[in-house]
Amino acid sequence: SQDALLCNTSVQTMSVLDDDMHDFQHYLRAQGIDAGEQAFVPRAWVSGYLKQRYAEYRDLAEARGIEHRVVRAAVRHIKPVAHGEYRLELEDGSQRSASAVL
């Protein structure tokens, strides 16, 4: 099952916050999961973490008037064109501009 698939990197490397390298571990503890820094956890747990953090920061951005858009497409190439500006080439040949890429 999908729940049995483990990540190939440990808990200590999974934080999405650059100023809190233990954020993923804190998330797990808040979910009642006691996983050490060296643990390899199910991918489903990482997925839940990413979904929750995305929702939190999406809502925060919207509350501050920051516009964002989710584009479901495969990116073939990301080219920095200026400080805080990127040109993305999608697999269908179209291009997008972005100020941030995740």
ZIZI-V864709 format. One line per field, one symbol per residue. phi: phi as a letter, one per 30 degrees, with the letter a starting at -180 (. if undefined). A space follows every 10 residues. Layout:
BEGIN
phi: ???
END
This chain:
BEGIN
phi: .ddddcdcbd edccdccdcb dcedddeedd dicccdeddc ceedddeddd dddedddddd dddciddbbc ccadcdacbd cadibbcccd ddjdbbcaca bc
END
